[in-house]
Structures are given as structure tokens and as C-alpha cells.
Amino acid sequence: MYSDKQSEESNTASRSVKPGLIASGIVLAWTWAATMLQSSTVMLPGPFWYAAGATVQILMFSILACKVKQNASRCHAYLEIIYARYGFDSQLLLGGSAVLTALTGMNVYAAIFLIPTGVCTYVILGGLRTLIIMIIILYFMFHASATSPLIGSPGAMYDLLKQAATTRPIDGSNNGSYLNLKSNTGPIFGVIQLCSGSGTVFLDQAYWQRAIASRPTTAVRAYIVSGLAWFAIPILFPTTLGLAAAALAENLRFPTYPNKPTSTEIYGAVALLIMLFMAATSCASAELIAVSSLLTFDVYKTYIQPKATPNIDLGWLFLVMGPSIGGAVFSAAFSITWMKQSRLGAVSGCVVGLAAGIIAWLTVTKQYYDVVTVATTGQEYLKLAGNLAAIMTVLIVTVAVSLIRPDKFDWEVTRSINAILVTQGRKSAPSSESPKPTLTPTPAITSETEQALRIEFGAENEPSKLRSAFKLACIASFVLTFIMDCLIPMPMFFSQYIFSKGFFTAWVVISFLWVFGSTFVSCFLPIWETRSFFGELVGRIGRDAFRRTR
């Protein structure tokens, strides 16, 4: 029933992947270089706001994952849903947004030169990048917080950070402290990540593919668990990375003491390079390499800017994704959740949202700086304006247009995508008049894959179970979002609370425990879920070896 010779198995894993493996894959795909580096630039507030802003999309995607199982359980890609609902033009528009997401979300050099080698190595070694990233993260955290003679404990780091606040205070923080969540740029950083990350997740086929490949009743659980597991990575590692550097800057053994280190003077390059490279390969594929290299060298450098230089500000690329791709977020989300969204509403929302985001971004830049350059357009407040304009405009436009000219879409159309064609009434006499079907299932299914498509479409696709899963997705995603984005950070932000030594120690200990849970989800839960399979495999190998020795 599960044959690797069938396209259904290679594309969707027969829609039977268990939640542990789905969660592990999502954690890997959402762990970018920016997860480790970008969030550490705002000290303690940066990692938290980054994690809070970037976890929302994964949690909310659990709702879309459930809706995919309810309304398009046989699809292979989310663009099949777009095509079934809105036709060819809309499919191209949203597909272009997905390509742009991939282009602006990764290092061009890694895409062109390093990732092919990394992907080949990964395939040969069997996917060791999960273990490599986790080992480096755990080693760094334990060394900085437990064994290092320069720090060695959360209490010692707390004392060093208190001293650093007097010698090198942080602008916008309460008394220049490194030990609170009050930061003028922290919430802005979180909102930018929320807007740009929404496009990155909602328009990336990789996240839809995991929803399609998962079991119907466990897809929601996989996305919720992965969101909680990933939350620990930007919370603890960048916090330790940034705070350790701040705590040791006045130490005589600091490499650049008494000067502030530049990007070319940062040590620990071997561990950091390995970790970032593993993170890059986890969110890349051959298609991204092909598209990025063709558009960069054969189109842009040849016809648009022949004198283009290779100096690329990756922080700028990371933070301006929102204005570029945010205009398609709600159109894609509503395509599987709202039957009244019309084709005109979906297309107009994408176009107007893109235009509004770019116009707001560049207009505010011109108003503030009188010149539009990479340096001026990369400021936080300007990117915030572009991100909010793009994502809010598409919401307003697509809802307004769809309410004025609503569609009354029948979900049976998407449910019939790749439906199994069954010939009925062969024994009946031929009739001159045959009833006209109201739905036309996709005629690409052959008898070779018919049996595979029947897998898991039984009890797990019962409407009552899917409704329960949808209710769980809504409750869990909204409650967890409220806790992470409002209940925890807002009181500490507005009160400008400075952590006490006990509170800071508890913060570090809880973060360590959370990382251990993330380690279990990413490395051990997939193995635990398939323990019966491995037991059966070992048993069969043993019986076969025993028979051969006789």
C-alpha cells in the first residue's frame, strides 16, 4: 500500500506522516540564520519579541492545516486549491509571491555555491543537520551558563550585566539596563517579524506540504507542538549569545578589548558557520537555487544592473519581506477558509496590498530622509510602515471586495481535486441521455495510485473528528498567541520591570527546560512514534539472519 514507486508516496507520503516528524520538519524549516543572529542584536527584548512574532504564524497555520484536510484532502499543493477556486491568473499571482518569498529569505551566496553541496551531504549522511544544530546550541548554552570560567552561572551573568548597564547603557531601556523587556525597537521588531513571517509561512509550499502529508486528525497537533518547540530556539540561544557578549565586553580577555568588535573580528566562526549552514540547508531546495541564480545573474545583472556588486545586506533583505509578500497572506489563507472570498477579491487584495506596502515604505523613507537608499529604507520604523500597510491593506481590500461581490463557493470542488474516478453501472444498459455531473474530478489519477489515495481517507476524515481538530486549532492558536504576545511581555514592557537575580535565574532555567523539550520533539519524538515499526524491522532482520545461518 505504501510503495515508493508511486507519485502519491513521494509527494505526500501517502498522507500518513505522524505529528512528531511533521513538527521536527517545521522546526528545522523555520530555523533560519536570522533566528540565531538577527534576534540577538536587541539583547534581552530582541529574542523574546522575535520568538513571539514568529511563533504566531506556525500556530495560526494549524487552522489552515485542518481546513486543508476538511476542504481539499487530496490536493498535493496549495496552488491546486488556488487554481480550483480562482483559475489560472490567480494561481500565477500567488505562485509568484511564493517565489519572491524564497528569494528574499535566504543568503544568495549560500543558495548559489554552498547549498547544493550541503543538500548532497545531507542526503548521503541521512539528515544529520538536526543533531548538529542541537549539539552546538546546547554546548554553547551550557558552556556560557554553567561551565565557563568567565561567566559560569546565571547569577554571575546577572552581576556582569548590571555592571555593563553602568558602563555601556542601552538607549531606550530603563536606566540603560540589559535585564528588562523595555526596548523602543523590541515591539517594532516583533511586529515586523509577524508581518514578514506571515508571508514566509503562508505562501511557502513547504509548510502546506507538511499539512498535506500529515495524518488528518494529527495535523493540528503537529503545528502546535512545532510552534512551542521552535519558540525555545530564538529565546535561549540568541539571549545567551547577545548577553554573553555584553557581559564580557569589559573583560581583559575579550578579543577586542577595549574596543567594540566589528563583524570581521568576531570569533567562534567555525561553530557559527556550521550552525548557520545547517540552518540554511534546512530551508532550501534545488528549485530555490535555480530560480535565485537565474534571476540574479541572467536577468538582473545582465539586463537591469550590469554594474551590480555582491554586497548584500541580509538584515535588510530579512526585514523588508513584509512589504513585498505580505499582500498575498490573507488571500491565500481565505482561499481554504472562507467560501465567500471571490476571485476579484483575492486578486485585487494581492495587487493592492503589494502596491500599498511598497508605496508606504518608500514614501515614509522619502519623508524622513529625503533620499531612498538601502541604508535609509532599512530603518525599523520605515519597514514597520511598509509591513503594516501591506498586510492590513490586503485584509481590508479582499474582505470588502468579497462582501460587495461575494462568491458562493462549493467546497466539493476542492474536495474533488485528484478524486478517485470510479466507474459505476457497468451492467446497466447504455442510455442515450446521461446525467451531467456538477463536479469534474481531476482526471490525472490512474489505477496505479488509486489504492494509495484511499489510505487514511476513512475514519480519520470523519467530519466530527475534523471539526474537533479545527476547534482545538482555533482555541490553542489564539490562546497561545495572546499569552506569548500580550500576557507575558506587555506588563513587563509598560512597567519597565528590571529583572531581579532570582527572576533572571528562573528565566534562564525555564528556557533550558524548554530547550530540552524542543530537543525531545525534534530528535526523539519521531523515533518514539515509530518504535513499533523499528521493532518489527529489527525482528524481521533478526529472523532473516537466523534463517540464513541455519
Residue pairs with C-beta under 8 A, 6 or more apart in sequence:
1 14
1 451
1 452
1 455
2 9
2 14
2 16
2 452
2 455
3 9
3 452
4 10
6 448
6 449
6 452
7 449
8 14
8 449
8 452
8 453
9 452
11 76
12 76
12 209
12 212
12 213
13 213
14 452
14 455
14 456
15 73
15 212
15 213
15 214
15 215
15 216
15 455
15 456
16 213
16 215
16 455
16 456
17 210
17 213
17 214
17 215
18 214
18 215
18 218
18 526
18 529
18 530
19 214
19 215
19 218
19 219
19 221
19 222
19 225
19 529
20 222
20 225
20 521
20 525
20 526
20 528
20 529
21 526
21 529
22 210
22 213
22 214
22 218
22 219
22 222
22 223
22 226
23 222
23 223
23 225
23 226
23 229
23 521
23 522
23 525
24 130
24 226
24 521
24 522
24 523
24 525
24 526
25 210
26 58
26 207
26 210
26 222
26 223
26 226
26 227
26 230
27 226
27 229
27 230
27 233
27 518
27 521
27 522
28 129
28 130
28 282
28 283
28 522
29 206
29 207
29 282
29 283
30 54
30 58
30 201
30 226
30 230
30 283
31 133
31 230
31 233
31 279
31 282
31 283
32 105
32 106
32 279
32 280
32 283
32 318
33 107
33 276
33 279
33 280
33 314
34 314
34 315
34 318
35 50
35 54
35 233
35 234
35 238
35 279
36 233
36 234
36 237
36 238
36 241
36 272
36 275
36 276
36 279
37 238
37 276
38 50
38 315
38 318
39 46
39 47
39 49
39 50
39 51
39 189
39 234
39 238
40 46
40 47
40 238
40 239
40 241
40 242
41 242
42 49
42 183
42 185
42 186
42 189
42 242
43 170
43 178
43 183
43 242
43 243
43 246
44 178
44 179
44 180
44 181
44 239
44 242
44 243
45 180
45 181
45 182
45 183
45 185
45 186
45 189
45 493
46 183
46 185
46 186
46 189
46 238
46 242
47 234
47 235
47 236
47 237
47 238
47 239
47 242
48 181
48 186
48 235
48 239
48 489
49 183
49 186
49 187
49 189
49 190
49 193
49 489
50 189
50 190
50 193
50 234
50 238
51 230
51 231
51 233
51 234
51 235
51 484
52 190
52 484
52 485
52 488
52 489
53 189
53 190
53 191
53 192
53 193
53 194
53 197
53 485
54 193
54 194
54 197
54 230
54 234
55 227
55 228
55 230
55 231
55 480
55 481
55 484
56 194
56 197
56 198
56 477
56 481
56 484
56 485
57 194
57 197
57 198
57 200
57 201
57 202
58 201
58 223
58 226
58 227
58 230
59 223
59 224
59 227
59 476
59 477
59 480
59 481
60 477
60 481
61 201
61 202
61 207
61 211
61 223
62 219
62 220
62 222
62 223
62 224
62 227
62 473
62 476
62 477
63 337
63 470
63 473
63 474
63 477
64 202
64 208
64 211
64 333
64 336
64 337
65 210
65 211
65 214
65 219
65 220
65 222
65 223
65 473
66 219
66 220
66 466
66 469
66 470
66 473
67 336
67 337
67 470
68 75
68 78
68 81
68 208
68 211
68 212
68 219
68 336
69 211
69 216
69 219
69 461
69 466
69 469
70 411
70 463
70 466
70 470
71 81
71 336
71 411
71 414
71 415
72 80
72 81
72 84
72 336
72 414
72 415
72 417
73 216
73 415
73 457
73 461
74 415
74 416
74 417
74 418
74 419
74 453
74 457
75 81
75 212
75 414
75 417
75 418
76 212
76 418
77 205
77 208
77 209
77 212
78 205
78 208
78 332
78 335
78 336
79 91
79 94
79 95
79 98
79 205
80 417
80 418
81 335
81 336
81 414
81 417
82 90
82 91
82 94
82 95
82 332
82 335
82 346
83 90
83 91
84 413
84 414
84 417
85 335
85 343
85 346
85 409
85 413
85 414
86 335
86 343
86 346
86 347
87 343
89 347
90 343
90 346
90 347
93 328
93 347
93 350
93 351
94 203
94 328
94 331
94 332
94 350
97 199
97 203
97 325
97 327
97 328
97 350
98 203
98 204
98 205
99 291
100 324
100 325
101 199
101 200
101 203
101 204
101 321
101 325
102 204
102 287
102 288
102 291
102 292
103 288
103 291
103 292
103 295
104 317
104 318
104 320
104 321
104 324
104 325
105 200
105 283
105 317
105 318
105 321
106 280
106 283
106 284
106 288
106 292
107 280
107 314
108 292
108 296
108 312
109 310
109 312
110 277
110 280
110 284
111 284
111 288
111 289
111 292
111 293
112 289
112 292
112 293
112 296
114 277
114 280
115 280
115 281
115 284
115 288
115 289
116 286
116 289
118 277
118 278
118 280
118 281
118 284
119 281
119 284
119 285
119 286
122 128
122 129
122 281
129 278
129 279
129 281
129 282
130 522
130 523
131 523
132 274
132 275
132 278
133 275
133 278
133 279
134 519
134 522
134 523
136 271
136 274
136 275
137 233
137 236
137 237
137 275
137 515
138 515
138 519
139 271
140 237
140 240
140 241
140 271
141 236
141 237
141 240
141 512
141 515
144 151
144 157
144 240
144 244
145 151
145 152
145 153
145 154
145 157
145 240
145 508
145 512
146 152
146 153
150 248
150 251
150 253
151 157
151 160
151 244
151 247
151 248
154 504
154 505
154 508
154 509
155 501
155 505
157 243
157 244
157 247
157 504
158 179
158 499
158 501
158 504
158 505
159 501
160 247
160 248
161 177
161 178
161 179
161 243
161 246
161 247
162 177
162 179
163 250
164 178
164 246
164 247
164 249
164 250
165 175
165 176
165 177
165 178
165 179
166 176
167 250
168 176
168 246
168 249
168 250
169 175
169 176
169 177
170 176
170 177
170 178
170 183
171 184
172 182
172 183
172 184
172 185
173 180
173 182
173 183
174 180
174 182
174 496
174 498
175 498
177 498
178 243
178 246
179 498
179 499
179 504
180 492
180 496
180 497
180 498
180 499
181 489
181 492
181 493
181 497
182 492
182 493
182 496
182 497
185 380
186 493
187 493
188 380
188 381
188 384
189 380
190 485
191 384
191 387
191 388
192 319
192 322
192 380
192 383
192 384
192 387
195 322
195 326
195 387
195 388
195 390
195 391
196 318
196 319
196 320
196 321
196 322
196 325
196 326
196 387
198 322
198 326
198 329
198 391
199 321
199 322
199 324
199 325
199 326
199 328
199 329
199 391
200 321
200 325
201 207
202 328
202 329
202 332
202 333
203 325
203 328
203 329
203 332
206 283
210 222
211 219
211 223
214 222
215 456
215 460
216 456
216 460
216 461
216 465
216 466
216 469
217 460
217 465
217 466
217 469
219 469
220 469
220 470
220 472
220 473
220 476
221 472
223 473
224 473
224 476
224 477
224 480
225 521
226 521
227 480
228 480
228 517
229 517
229 518
229 521
229 522
230 518
231 484
231 514
231 518
232 511
232 514
232 515
232 517
232 518
233 515
233 518
235 511
235 514
236 508
236 511
236 512
236 514
236 515
239 511
245 261
248 254
249 257
249 260
250 257
250 258
251 257
255 261
255 265
255 267
256 262
256 265
266 272
300 308
301 308
313 374
313 378
315 378
316 374
316 377
316 378
319 378
319 380
319 383
320 361
320 377
320 378
320 383
320 386
322 357
322 383
322 386
322 387
322 390
322 391
323 354
323 357
323 358
323 360
323 361
323 383
323 386
323 387
323 389
323 390
324 354
324 357
324 358
324 390
325 390
326 353
326 357
326 387
326 390
326 391
326 394
327 349
327 350
327 351
327 352
327 353
327 354
327 355
327 356
327 357
327 390
327 391
327 393
327 394
328 349
328 350
328 353
328 354
328 394
329 391
329 394
330 349
330 391
330 394
330 395
330 398
330 399
331 341
331 345
331 346
331 347
331 349
331 350
331 394
331 398
334 341
334 346
334 398
334 402
335 341
335 346
336 414
338 402
339 407
339 408
339 409
339 410
339 411
340 402
340 403
340 406
340 407
340 408
340 409
341 398
341 402
341 407
341 409
342 401
342 402
342 405
342 406
342 407
343 407
344 401
344 402
344 405
345 397
345 398
345 399
345 400
345 401
345 402
345 405
345 407
346 398
346 402
348 397
348 398
348 401
349 393
349 394
349 395
349 397
349 398
349 401
350 394
352 393
352 394
352 397
353 390
353 391
353 393
353 394
353 397
354 390
356 389
356 390
356 393
357 386
357 387
357 389
357 390
357 391
357 393
358 386
358 390
359 389
360 385
360 386
360 388
360 389
360 390
361 377
361 382
361 383
361 385
361 386
361 389
362 372
362 377
362 386
364 381
364 382
364 385
364 386
365 372
365 376
365 377
365 379
365 382
366 372
368 376
368 379
368 381
368 382
369 376
376 382
377 383
412 438
412 439
413 439
416 439
416 440
416 441
416 442
417 441
417 442
418 441
418 442
418 444
418 445
418 453
419 441
419 442
419 445
420 441
420 445
420 450
420 453
420 454
421 441
421 443
421 445
445 453
459 465
491 497
499 507
527 534
